[in-house]
């Protein structure tokens, strides 16, 4: 009995001990799990990888004889124009054949006919007055001859004044003067009759008729508006710092927005005007274009008032290095890459700077690799990687 009870009691104690151990293990597991959950993740810290050098675009520059191609705009104007006016008074009888606005007339072609009836009568009267003066002079010369014979037969010497009166010298001079006056009146009447037909002073285009047939004209009345067609001018403007590249006689190419695509006309720089343009203070130039209406040549016709785009082909040139304008930093600074692919900078002297191309006179040497793109915050000595873009800009300041 005692042994059985002891065995039961011992068995019961083992059960309590196992449950306690299991509970302890569970509590330890829960605590460990909570600790793991509550701990932040651990990231292994490694040193950052080295930064790759930036990639830049470069060009290898060369020095060659070149000049910029300058471009600008200008307006077409007449080289010569006139308001053809009547030089005599009368009624406008009719216009010449083909005298219409927009038509071209040849030099000395009759353009306007003025009624000549009154002018013909005036010429006849002047011719009659001239004949009368010639007759009076002949009579006076006969009288002088008679007076000279009488004086010589008289046999006495008179003073110069009395001798001139006896020989009728004043009357002779008066008759000669009247003859000259009559001849002038006759010539004036003939000239007025000739001027009753208005002629073209040069080859021209009729811009407008200012009066109609049947109008009464006075001397100086404007009848026709004419424009010479042998040559037009284009008045253009350029910045003053480009004038060193230009000389009178330089060839220019003109284009208009109203012409077919690719159509151009040639002209020549006539002169550089001494005055500056009021707006912008730019230099003014005159360009001459022969046969502007293309009457004797192929090509589009120029129109007065049209805006032309002008390309100047400069004749002056010197040994220069061409760069894209984008390669220039403020202060004319240029970045280039040395033989170790490290950045270097220099300040250049420019001969010309356009929107796309700049021409360098000094500060760079042929063969240097100039950075044209890819720099954000450059510093001297910075390592870079190269992406070769190609050659330098085309000669004469052309595109890349």
Secondary structure by P-SEA (a helix, b strand, c coil): caaaaaaaaaaaaaaaaaaaaaaaaaaaaaaaaaaaaacccccccccccccccbbbbbbbccccbbbbbccbbbbbbbccccccccccccccccccccccccccccccccccccccaaaaaaaaaaaaaaaaaaaaaaaaaaaaaaaaaaaaaacccccaaaaaaaaaaaaaaaaaaaaaaaaaaaaaaaaaaaacbbbbccbbbbcccccccccccccccccbbbbbccbbbbbccccccccccccccbbbbbbbccccccccccccccccccccccccbbbbbbbbbccccccccbbbbbbcccccbbbbbcccccbbbbbccccccccccccccccccbbbbbbbbbccccccbbbbcccccccbbbbcccccccccbbbbbbbccccccccccccc
